[in-house]
Amino acid sequence: MFDWFYRARDWYLSQPRLNFEAITVGAALLVGFLVMPALIYIAGSLTLESYEGGFFSLYYDFFKGLFVPHLTFWW
């Protein structure tokens, strides 16, 4: 049932050091840029109030803040 998982794990762990690091960094950046803002939005909606512009407005403000040099967004 989880044969695909074991094959993917074995492939991932058998990569050369540079490829292994590149895949790991890429996956971490993907999760950080796409998944974490969604989780932050969900947690904020449950505990506080909805974000003013909605879900996609949060993504817009997040990426706008990353490309405009504001230290607040990077902290």
Backbone torsions as a table, in degrees:
resi	resn	phi	psi	omega
1	MET	NA	-41.4	179.8
2	PHE	-103.3	28.8	-178.8
3	ASP	-61.5	-38.3	179.1
4	TRP	-63.1	-36.3	179.7
5	PHE	-66.2	-44.1	-179.9
6	TYR	-66.8	-38.1	176.9
7	ARG	-65.9	-42.2	178.5
8	ALA	-65.4	-41.5	178.2
9	ARG	-63.1	-45.1	179.6
10	ASP	-64.3	-38.9	177.4
11	TRP	-64.4	-45.0	-178.8
12	TYR	-62.0	-45.2	-178.0
13	LEU	-75.1	-17.6	-179.7
14	SER	-91.4	0.9	-179.9
15	GLN	-69.6	151.0	172.6
16	PRO	-61.5	158.7	-172.6
17	ARG	-52.9	-47.1	-177.2
18	LEU	-65.7	-42.9	177.6
19	ASN	-64.8	-41.3	178.9
20	PHE	-59.2	-46.6	179.6
21	GLU	-66.0	-40.1	-179.9
22	ALA	-65.2	-41.5	178.2
23	ILE	-65.7	-41.1	179.8
24	THR	-64.8	-45.4	178.8
25	VAL	-64.9	-41.8	178.6
26	GLY	-62.0	-42.4	178.1
27	ALA	-66.2	-39.5	178.9
28	ALA	-65.6	-40.8	177.7
29	LEU	-67.0	-39.9	178.1
30	LEU	-61.5	-45.5	178.1
31	VAL	-65.6	-42.2	-178.4
32	GLY	-65.9	-36.5	-177.2
33	PHE	-89.8	-25.4	-176.3
34	LEU	-111.3	-42.1	-174.0
35	VAL	-85.1	-44.0	-175.9
36	MET	-61.7	-43.5	176.2
37	PRO	-60.1	-34.1	177.7
38	ALA	-66.9	-42.0	177.7
39	LEU	-66.4	-37.6	176.4
40	ILE	-64.2	-41.3	178.2
41	TYR	-62.6	-44.7	-179.2
42	ILE	-64.3	-45.6	179.7
43	ALA	-64.2	-40.8	178.1
44	GLY	-66.9	-37.1	178.8
45	SER	-67.6	-35.2	-179.2
46	LEU	-76.3	-37.1	-174.9
47	THR	-96.9	-34.1	-178.2
48	LEU	-109.5	-121.7	176.2
49	GLU	-125.1	173.5	175.5
50	SER	-64.3	150.6	175.5
51	TYR	-66.2	144.4	-169.7
52	GLU	-54.6	-44.6	-176.9
53	GLY	-98.3	-4.4	-178.0
54	GLY	102.4	-173.7	-173.5
55	PHE	-62.4	-49.9	-176.3
56	PHE	-74.2	-23.1	174.0
57	SER	-66.9	-34.1	175.5
58	LEU	-63.2	-45.2	177.6
59	TYR	-61.5	-43.2	179.4
60	TYR	-60.7	-48.7	179.6
61	ASP	-64.3	-37.1	179.1
62	PHE	-62.9	-51.2	-178.4
63	PHE	-71.4	-32.8	175.5
64	LYS	-63.5	-40.7	178.9
65	GLY	-67.7	-29.0	178.2
66	LEU	-72.0	-32.3	-177.0
67	PHE	-93.5	-13.5	173.1
68	VAL	-99.3	131.6	-172.6
69	PRO	-72.6	76.1	173.4
70	HIS	-110.0	123.6	-178.1
71	LEU	-65.1	-28.6	-179.4
72	THR	-60.2	-40.7	-179.0
73	PHE	-68.9	-30.2	-178.0
74	TRP	-82.9	-20.9	176.3
75	TRP	-80.4	NA	NA
